[in-house]
């Protein structure tokens, strides 16, 4: 349940956008700018009383379905719609992570400009772009002709066990980080199919998935075991503002 301040923010947002929305019938003198509450209620299929209460910050709670209709009635932009759902503390049922045909140009440009290992991941954590340094580091994943999904690499490829010290702990941590992303996109059929397939193909993944571990993909030290030496990097992860279902991961050498 939202507290009083959160309800006030939500009500102010809806009222401001109602007052700037374009009426169905233009012309004539109107005492109320934009849409009247009655007009918004009719567009969104909600009661006028409920519309008034939510604008006034009363202790009412909007369902995701009602918020969808309000967003459509107010013709909100994608950013405004996302903000509406954030204020209401709800997940947008239609906001699934849809990858683009190829990695965003901004992501490819940054990764290509970096000297040290860097790669980009899509919503299922498949690599969509990487630089030569990353290909040299991640043998069995980003070099040669291999499948490019990071979770499949870590959970299914023997080369990952050779590359990652404390492999089992690293695999569990990676899965917990992926699950934090999964909470934003579990309605996406592509993501559902991916998780189902990996549970089928990896007994360890299936057991670890049932543990329900969740953690943010934070920066920190990451060790990698190469034939001649152990390499130590500081990991940094970013989400491009123009493509939020993608992730940039960069590794900077330590020492």
DODO-784160 format. One record per residue (C-alpha): residue number from 1; x, y, z. Coordinates in Angstrom, 3 decimals. Each point is the difference from the previous one (the first is absolute). Layout:
    nr          x          y          z
   NUM          X          Y          Z
...
***
This chain:
    nr          x          y          z
     1      0.000      0.000      0.000
     2      1.328      3.464     -0.893
     3      0.636      2.480      2.785
     4     -1.499      3.513      0.048
     5      2.945      1.644     -1.793
     6      0.052     -2.661     -2.718
     7     -3.761      0.317     -0.534
     8      0.362      3.779     -0.266
     9      2.722     -0.325     -2.651
    10     -2.134     -2.418     -2.012
    11     -3.086      2.229      0.262
    12      1.909      3.132     -0.997
    13      1.460     -1.780     -3.025
    14     -3.374     -1.248     -1.253
    15     -1.701      3.356      0.586
    16      2.748      1.936     -1.810
    17     -0.222     -2.254     -3.039
    18     -3.796      0.052      0.029
    19      0.088      3.789     -0.074
    20      2.335      0.056     -2.999
    21     -1.749     -2.777     -1.953
    22     -1.939      0.915     -3.127
    23     -3.810     -0.234      0.291
    24     -1.859     -2.182     -2.464
    25     -1.961      3.050     -1.230
    26      2.070      3.150     -0.530
    27     -1.327      3.540      0.064
    28     -2.320      1.871      2.347
    29      0.800      1.484      3.372
    30      0.957     -2.450      2.749
    31      0.540      0.861      3.644
    32      2.251     -3.056      0.414
    33      3.153     -0.271     -2.149
    34      0.520     -3.277     -1.769
    35     -2.328     -2.820      0.982
    36     -2.628      0.162      2.705
    37      0.071     -2.828      2.511
    38     -3.208     -1.318     -1.515
    39      1.672     -0.148     -3.413
    40      3.090     -1.788      1.313
    41     -2.196     -2.453      1.892
    42     -2.008     -0.734     -3.140
    43      3.146     -0.475     -2.106
    44      1.639     -2.285      2.559
    45     -3.100     -1.956      0.990
    46      0.218      0.968      3.681
    47     -2.419      1.786      2.324
    48      0.142      3.767      0.412
    49      0.144     -0.449      3.783
    50      2.988     -2.321     -0.209
    51      1.706      2.422     -2.401
    52     -0.509      2.842      2.481
    53      1.242     -2.060      2.927
    54      3.230     -1.034     -1.686
    55      0.713      3.611     -1.042
    56     -0.660      1.100      3.587
    57      2.470     -2.545      1.337
    58     -2.547     -2.043      1.904
    59      0.749     -3.529      1.169
    60     -1.077     -1.773     -3.170
    61      2.149     -2.364     -2.055
    62      0.030     -0.173     -3.779
    63      0.231     -3.384     -1.684
    64      2.468     -0.468     -2.878
    65     -2.968     -0.307     -2.381
    66     -1.458      3.326      1.165
    67      3.392      1.678     -0.386
    68      0.264     -1.325     -3.564
    69     -3.353      1.592     -0.845
    70      0.976      3.285      1.680
    71      3.297      0.094     -1.912
    72     -1.843     -0.584     -3.265
    73     -2.687      2.568      0.830
    74      2.652      2.631      0.727
    75      2.092     -0.988     -3.058
    76      3.109     -0.281      2.157
    77      3.384     -0.425     -1.632
    78      1.982     -3.184      0.832
    79      2.075      1.930      2.552
    80     -3.107      1.531      1.589
    81     -1.745     -3.369      0.104
    82      3.005     -1.610      1.669
    83      0.060      2.829      2.556
    84     -3.727     -0.479      0.691
    85      0.512     -3.678      0.827
    86      3.033      0.799      2.155
    87     -2.017      2.519      2.008
    88     -2.821     -2.504      0.440
    89      2.384     -2.776      1.057
    90     -1.271     -2.279     -2.754
    91      1.512     -1.989     -2.877
    92     -1.241      0.962     -3.438
    93     -1.468     -3.218     -1.467
    94      0.828      1.168     -3.517
    95      3.549      1.162      0.701
    96      1.928     -3.053     -1.163
    97      3.624      0.227     -1.005
    98      0.046     -0.141     -3.784
    99      3.533     -0.178     -1.388
   100      0.803      1.957     -3.120
   101      1.109     -1.646     -3.234
   102      3.614      0.689      0.943
   103      1.960      1.494      2.868
   104     -0.665      3.745      0.432
   105      2.514      2.184     -1.811
   106      0.933      1.743      3.256
   107      0.889     -3.323      1.623
   108      2.088     -1.150     -2.957
   109      1.824      3.317     -0.181
   110      0.998      0.024      3.684
   111      1.114     -3.632      0.027
   112      2.010      0.490     -3.177
   113      1.773      3.015      1.513
   114      1.081     -1.802      3.171
   115      3.459     -1.513      0.226
   116     -0.801     -2.514      2.734
   117     -2.585     -2.846     -0.075
   118     -3.568      1.195     -0.538
   119     -3.183     -1.575     -1.303
   120     -3.713      0.691     -0.364
   121     -2.843     -2.278      1.137
   122     -3.640     -0.162     -1.093
   123     -2.991     -0.807      2.240
   124      0.885     -3.724      0.091
   125      3.648      0.842      0.656
   126      1.212     -1.075     -3.425
   127      2.999      1.975     -1.220
   128     -0.998      2.306     -2.857
   129      3.356      1.766     -0.405
   130      3.488     -0.206      1.507
   131      3.520      1.193     -0.667
   132      3.147     -1.978     -0.791
   133      1.221      0.196      3.597
   134     -3.198     -1.693      1.196
   135      0.376     -2.733     -2.645
   136      3.547     -0.711      1.233
   137     -1.134     -0.149      3.627
   138     -3.205     -2.029     -0.397
   139      1.281     -3.040     -1.876
   140     -2.798     -2.418     -0.715
   141     -2.592      2.776     -0.032
   142      0.985      3.109     -1.973
   143      2.806     -1.476     -2.098
   144     -0.452     -2.291     -2.966
   145     -3.327     -1.487     -1.033
   146     -1.774     -0.517      3.348
   147     -3.507      0.671      1.277
   148     -0.082      3.486      1.546
   149     -2.288     -0.244      3.055
   150      1.881      0.790      3.229
   151     -2.139     -2.226      2.245
   152      0.259     -2.973     -2.343
   153      3.756      0.521     -0.147
   154      0.411      0.107      3.777
   155     -2.411     -2.828      0.829
   156      0.654     -2.371     -2.887
   157      3.492      0.468     -1.442
   158      3.055     -1.699      1.520
   159      2.128      2.943     -1.156
   160     -1.888      2.217      2.485
   161      1.073     -2.259      2.875
   162      3.597      0.364     -1.140
   163     -0.296      3.778     -0.380
   164     -1.840      0.885      3.231
   165      1.575     -0.665      3.419
   166     -2.630     -1.168      2.511
   167     -2.193     -0.841     -2.972
   168     -3.054     -1.176      1.939
   169     -0.160      3.134      2.153
   170      0.516      2.212     -3.059
   171     -2.781     -1.817     -1.850
   172     -2.442      0.454      2.895
   173      0.896      3.675      0.257
   174     -0.500      0.526     -3.722
   175     -3.401     -1.670      0.131
   176     -1.070      2.147      2.962
   177      1.010      3.082     -2.001
   178     -1.996     -1.203     -2.996
   179     -3.019     -0.585      2.239
   180      0.019      3.680      1.002
   181     -0.499      0.813     -3.693
   182     -2.545     -2.810     -0.352
   183     -2.286      1.811      2.460
   184     -0.462      2.741     -2.609
   185     -0.625     -2.264     -2.968
   186     -1.529     -3.265      1.182
   187     -3.052      0.624     -2.210
   188      2.155     -0.016     -3.132
   189     -0.657     -3.308     -1.782
   190      3.538     -0.067     -1.392
   191      1.454      0.198      3.511
   192     -2.435     -2.629      1.291
   193      1.036     -2.406     -2.752
   194      3.679      0.651      0.665
   195     -0.271     -0.768      3.733
   196     -2.113     -3.096     -0.666
   197      2.523     -1.329     -2.522
   198      2.991      0.585      2.266
   199     -1.761     -1.702      2.921
   200     -0.590     -2.961     -2.277
   201      3.590     -0.103     -1.251
   202      1.898      0.648      3.260
   203     -0.810     -1.785      3.250
   204      2.236      2.394      1.946
   205     -1.731      3.030     -1.527
   206     -3.390     -1.464      0.914
   207      1.037     -0.592      3.629
   208      1.568      3.448      0.309
   209     -3.056      1.623     -1.594
   210     -2.225     -1.557      2.670
   211      2.178      1.557      2.704
   212     -1.536      3.393     -0.967
   213      3.213      1.965      0.522
   214     -0.149      3.652     -1.129
   215      2.731      2.640     -0.093
   216      0.849      3.029     -2.099
   217      2.754     -0.307     -2.615
   218      2.413      2.202      1.895
   219      3.585      0.799     -0.769
   220      2.852     -1.692      1.788
   221      3.052     -2.174     -0.381
   222     -0.222     -2.861     -2.479
   223      2.749     -2.596     -0.377
   224      0.600     -2.081     -3.121
   225      2.336     -2.977     -0.351
   226      2.057     -0.067     -3.202
   227      2.648     -2.588     -0.853
   228      2.950      2.153      1.008
   229     -1.448      2.132      2.801
   230     -3.064      1.093      1.964
   231     -1.389      3.326     -1.225
   232     -1.806      2.446      2.297
   233     -2.474      2.618     -1.239
   234     -2.377      2.570      1.455
   235     -3.428     -0.527     -1.587
   236     -2.375      2.854     -0.846
   237     -3.536     -0.417     -1.418
   238     -2.204      2.655     -1.615
   239     -3.413      0.144     -1.647
   240     -0.239      2.239     -3.109
   241     -2.697      2.639      0.455
   242     -1.096     -0.431     -3.623
   243     -0.261     -3.806      0.266
   244     -0.850     -1.036      3.590
   245     -0.336     -3.714     -0.784
   246      3.708     -0.118     -0.856
   247      3.002      0.003      2.317
   248      3.586      1.181     -0.467
   249      2.637     -1.881      1.997
   250      3.586      1.298      0.132
   251      2.994     -1.572      1.742
   252      2.929      2.176      1.049
   253      3.268     -1.741      0.982
   254      1.183      0.254      3.593
   255      3.637      0.478      0.844
***
